[in-house]
């Protein structure tokens, strides 16, 4: 065993808020004494933006104009050059999570085109003959609870062939099942490419208890299949992230799936209430965020697959918050 470097954060869940003090210990373990040129600890928070493949070239200046946005950056010297004894040495540290000026500590979010991450990096410099040691550890930041009273916004919906938008002309090719859409435009209902007259008759009703959602509480509601000429294959709930990155040239908006939950399998009994229940995954969701350079929004799709291969989607924009 050589020399090992580790960062241990005091809180087991590693969750902190603006204004709190991030504390823990840096642990140096070695079976022999270790000569070093100093140990430093850096706390960094950045927003990394990138374009999808379809948008590259459309905004050529994007890579030059939108560099990683620095939220917080602070470095402290923990130990001056010297020697650590053999065994385990623990060095405590404290970092106040205070921002200068009007900067905001955005919530940790791991997306596809927008990534908000906070890290601690410990560097131990050594002589020319020995390799420098580095250890990185991520910690989680939660945004401040929203001010004012939280107001739920229940939504009732009805889906029939007549209410569908985005129905495309042209007959369905047999043997080619519909591909699942990554996202449907807000407020739209979609059906796979088929003439409206050829659609089987169906009537679906339901409601979502609120499209204003508390991120720590599940999305709930119910769906009822009142009638359907075609047999139902599956009913699914699809959570979608909509990330917008922008610069002076324009904005690139991309929708990608976070998770897909099947809430009913097979031909659902008519008139039976099917519960809608979805927990928002940690780190992959955050309170709805809108800034000058980027936006992070969320939507949910209710996806119904009918025999032989019709796919119907009902789209609901969501607003996530923390209370």
N, C-alpha and C positions, 0 to 999 in steps of 0.2 A: 504494500500500500504506500502510495506517494503522499503528497499533501492534498487535502480536500478542503474546499471552500463551500459553505452553505449559508443560506439566509433563512432565518426562522421568524415569521411574523407572529406577533403576540396573539391576535385573534384567529381562532381556528377557521372561521368562514372567510377571512381576509377581506371583509366588507367594511368600507369606511365612507364617511360623508365629509363634505367641505367644512373646514373649521376644526375638524378633529385632529388628533395627533397620531401619526402612524409610528408604531414602536415595535421593537423586536431585538433579536441578537444576530450578529454574524459569528459563525462558528468556524474556527480553523482547526483541522485535525491532522496530526502527523505523528509518525512513530519516532522521528528524529527532530531535532531543533531546526527551525526554518529561518534562513536569512532573507530579508525582504527590503524593498525600497519604498515602502509606504502602502497603506490600505485606504482606499476611498470608496464612498458609497454615493450613488447617483439615483435620484428619483426623477422619473420622466413620464409625462403623459402626452400622447400624440394622437392626432386624427389622420389616418392614412386614407387617401382617396385614389381610386383608379377607375379607368374606363373599361367597359366591356369590349369584346373583340369587334362587335358591330359598330361601335362608335369611334374606334381608333381610325385616325385619318380625317374624320369629320371635324374633330377639334384637335388640330395638330399642335396648337399652342398650349393645350391643356397641361402637358407634362412639365412645361416651363413655368406656367403661371400658378399651378396648384401643387406646391410642395407639401410635404407633411406639415400639418398645422400643429404647432407646439402649444399645449395647454399649460403645462407646468414643467419646470426643469430646475433641479437644485442638486448641488454636490457638496458633500462634507468630507474633510479628511479625518478618518477615524483613528489611524495610528501613524506616527512618523516613522521613517526608516529605522530598522533595528532587527531584532531576532525574537521569534516566538519559541517557547520551550516545547519539548516533545509532549504528546498527549493532545488534549482538547482545550482550546482557548475560546472563550465567549466574550464578544465585545458588544455591549448594548448600544442601541441607537434610537433616536426620536426625530421624526420629520413632521412639522406642522403642515397641514394641508390648507395653506392660505394662498390666495391668488392676489396678484397685484393688479391695480386698475379695475377695469370692467370685464375682465375675463371670467368665463364660466367653467366650472368643473362638470363637463358633460358625463353622463352615465356610461359605464363600460358597455361596449356593444361590439360583438363579433359578427360582421356582415360579410357580404361578398365584395361589394364595391366601396363600402364605407367601413372602416375599422377604428374603434376608439379603445385604446389600450393604455394601461398604467403599469409601469414596471419599476422594480428596484434592481440596480446593477452594482455588484461589488467587484472592485478591481484590486488585485494584489500585485504590485510591480515587483519584479525580481531582477537579479543580476543578468548579464548578457548570456551566461551559460544555462540559465534556468528559464523555463517558459513562464510568462505572466499567467496568473490565474484569474478567471472571470466567472461569476455566477449571476444568473438573472432569475428574478422571481416576479410573477405577476400578482398584483393586488387589485381588488374590485372596488369601484367607486359607484355609489348610488346617488342619484340626484336628489335634491331637496323635495319634500312633499309639496304638491301644488297648493297655492293659496286659494282660499275661498272654499265654498261647499261643493262637494262632488254631486253632480246631477246625472242620474242614469238616463239613457235615451233609448227606450224600447222601440223595436221595429217589427211590424207585422208584414208578411209577404205572401203573395199568391203567385204560383207559376202555372201557366197554361200555354199551349202552342201560340195563342193570340198575344200573350204578353211578351213573347221572346223578341228580342232585338237581334241584330247581327245574324239573321238567318240568311245563309248564302244560297244563291240559285245553283242548279245543277244537281243531277241525280247522284245518290250515294253509290260509290263503287263497292260491289260485294267483295267480301273477303279482306277488306282493309279497315280494321277497327280504327276508331277515332284516336288521335293522339291527345293526351291530356294537356290543356293549356297551362302555361306557367303562371299566367294571370290574365284576367279579363279587365277591360277598362272599367273604372269606377261607375257603379250604378247600372251596369249592363247585364243583360241575361244573354247567354250564348248557347247555341246548339250546333252540333257538328254539321258539316256541309250537306244540306238536304233541302228539297223544296218544302215549303210550309204545308202544302196540301198532302204531302206524303208522310207527314209526322203522325205518329199514333196519338190519339186523344189522351190527355192526362190532366189531372188537377192536383196540385200540391199546395198545401197551406202550412204556415208555421210562423214562429216568431223568435226573435233574439231578445233576451231580457234587457240587453243594453249594448249599443255600439260604442258608448263611452265606457272603456274598461279599465278597471284597476289591475295593474300588471301582476299583482300577487294573488289575484282571485281569478277563477276560471271563467271562460266565456260560456254562457249557458243559454238554453232555449229549447224548442221542440219543433219537430217536423211531422206532419201528418199527410200520408198519401190517401187522399179522398177517393180517387179513381185513376185507373191507368189501363188502357187497352193492351199495351205491351207489358210483358213481365219485366220486373226490375231486377237488375243484376247486382247493383251495389249502390250505397249512398255513402259519400265521403265528405269530410271536412278538411279543407286545405287552407293552411295559414301561409300568407304571402308577404314578403318584405318588398317595399317599393323604395328604392334608393335613388336619389337625384344628386348628381355631382355637377358643379357648374363653374364657369369662369366668364371672362368678358365676351368670349365668342358665342356662348350659348350653354344649354344644359342638356345632360344626358340622363334619361330616366330609364331605369331597369327594374323589372319585377322578377323575383326568384322565389321558389318554394322553400319554406322553412321546415314544415312538417305536414304530413297527410295522415289523417286518422279515419279509418272506416267505422261509421256509426251504425250501418246496417248491411247485412249480407244476404243476397237472395231476394226473392219476390216478397216484399214487405206486405204484411196484412193490411188491408184497406181499413182506414179509420183508426189505426193504432198509432198512438203518440210515440214517436222515436225521440229519445232525449238527445239534445246537442250539448256536448260537454268537452271543453278543450282547455288544458292548462298551458299558459304561456311559458315557453322554455327559457330558463335563465341564460343570460349572456347573449342568446340569439335574438332576444327582444329587448327593447328599452322604451321608456316613455317617448311618444311621438315627438320628433325633434325637427325644428326648422331654423337654419342659420343662413348667413349670407352665401356661403360656399357649398352647403350640402343640406339635404333633407332626408330624414328616415321616417317612412310611414308604413302602416300595416293594413292589410285587407284580409278578409276571410271569404272563401268560395265554398258554397254548398254544391257539390258535384253529384249528379244523379245519372247512372248508366242504365239505359234501357236496352232490352233485346230488340233487334239483333246487335246493333252497335251504335245507338244514338247516345250522345253525351250532352247533358244539359247542365249549365253552370249559372248559379245566381251569386252575384258579387256584392259584398258589403264592405265599404271603407270603415276602418276602426280608428278610434282615438285612444291610445294607451296613456295612462298617467299613474303616478305614484302618490298615495295619500298616507 
